[in-house]
Amino acid sequence: MKYFDLHCDTATECYQKGLGLSSNGLSVSLEQTGKYDRWAQVFAVWISGKLRGEAAFHYFQAVAADFKQKLLTDTGGPVLCRNGNDLKQADAAGKNMALLSIEGGAALGGELSHLGDVWKAGVRLMTLTWNGPNELGNGCMTPGADGLSRFGKEVVREMGELGMVVDVSHLSEKGFWDVAHTLQGPFVATHSDSKAIENHPRNLTDDQFREIVRRGGLVGLNLFAPFAGSGGTIPSLLKHAEHFLHLGGEKTVAIGADFDGCTLSAEIRGIGDMGLLYNAMCGRFGKEIADDIFYNNAFRFFTKHLN
Ligand SMILES: [Zn+2]
């Protein structure tokens, strides 16, 4: 099977704990991915709520540099891709792929010019907020959450110009609709489940999901138990997938497991166990849909939209 995952915090964990990518005791390590015919992973630089201003930008630079160094030195590392052609070439050559993202637009330090800097550093997706507020707007766990700030809207417009993918996971509901009104093209929710199945502020309403479908975006299923519900087991994840499929999400649903950013259930202990979910999806939805969810939807999206 091929596996494309929209979100993990492994690069940040490796930086903070001084670990490598190959064999590190984390949920994502290169030694676990050899079993997949192909593996593509979005690696996020996560910006803590405590980091703001230039300190946040410098933290991004440090984690990104550390990660890129490890991609070159650690055995079996994926190839860092910056556009759709890079992805197509790596896939055709049988190589694993990495994309770099930011989780928390606070990384820009409130400066629009830093968007160009992170783009040059290879960032191709950005989650606008984490759970709390930042210069761009309010996350979904901000009390009385408002939407995007004026700066946040400027950033979204500029991301549209650059071709950097806007990620609305963690964003407040009002912020979501601000993105929808500000941006012309598709956007994604890299690691969010369905609110109709599990009523959690981090999950998407049916209207939000339909809007992402309408635009040709992506939604990555998150393994974290409080979002998935029912202990985050495989049957609970299938319920979210099934609901999204009923809303017309055959070409929208993907996986954003949130490895190394969440606690896992007993069934899936790390990236090497994702074949269990894949097999369960093949059984429930058929191989074609399981392949779309696990790889094809995300691969098609990024090869089309990253230029
Ligand atoms: Zn997250």
Boltz pocket constraint, residues with backbone or C-beta under 6 A from the ligand:
constraints:
  - pocket:
      binder: B
      contacts: [[A, 103], [A, 170], [A, 191], [A, 258], [A, 261]]
      max_distance: 6.0
